[in-house]
Amino acid sequence: MNFRILMMSVAMAATAGAVWAKLPPAPPADPAKAAEAKKVADDAAKKDADLLGKAQDRAVANYRKNKGIRGGPAPKK
């Protein structure tokens, strides 16, 4: 019984890499479309970063309000 469990564990571990592997995306045929897609992705990443910063600022303000902490934000390094 233990030998069967051991063999199944080894077989599953051996195939795990192949199952989870991802293929790289196919290169676009048109360089102009690739540049446009990169620009759109960069704009989306910048927007997401701004939204994350605003959410973090709101979370800090809420924490400070609920804990009764006075003063401005900590100085940036």
N, C-alpha and C positions, 0 to 999 in steps of 0.2 A: 504494500500500500504506500509506504513512504517513498519507495523507489519511483512509483508512478507519479507521485506529486512532484518529486524532484525533476523527473524528466519533462513533465509538462511545464514546470517553471522555467527550465532551461530553454525549452522550445519557444515559450512566449517571450522570454527576454531576447532571444536571438532574432525574432521577427519584429520586435518593437521598433527598432530603428527604421526599418523599411516601411512600416505602417505610418509612422509619424513624419516621415520625410516629406518635404514640400518641393515641388518643382518650381524653378524660377519662372517669372512671368516671361511670356514670349516678347522678344524685342519688337517695337512698333516698326512698321514698314516705312512710315513717313517721318522724317526728322522734325518737321513743323508740328505735326500732331503730338510728337513726343515732348517737344518744348512747351506746347500749350498744356498738355496734361501735367507736366512738372510745375508749371506756373499755378495751375488750379490747385494742385496738391500743396504747394508752398503757401498759397493764400489760406487754404483750409487749416493748415497747421498753425499759421500765425493767428487766425481767428480763435482756434481752440486754445492756444496759449494765453491769449488775452482773456478769454472767458474763464480759464482756470485761475488766472491771477485775480480776477474780480471775485470769484467764489472764495478764494483763500482769504482775501481781504475782508469779505463779509463774515467768514468764519472767525477770524481773529477779532473783529469788532464785536461779534456776538459773545465770544469767550470773555473778552475784557469787560463787557457790560455786565455779564452774569456773575463774574468773579469780583466786580467792584474795583478793577485795576484802573488807575488814572494815569494820565500822561499819554504822550504820543507814541507812535510805533517805534520799535527798536531801530537803532541806526543800521544802515546797510553797510556791509563790508566792501 
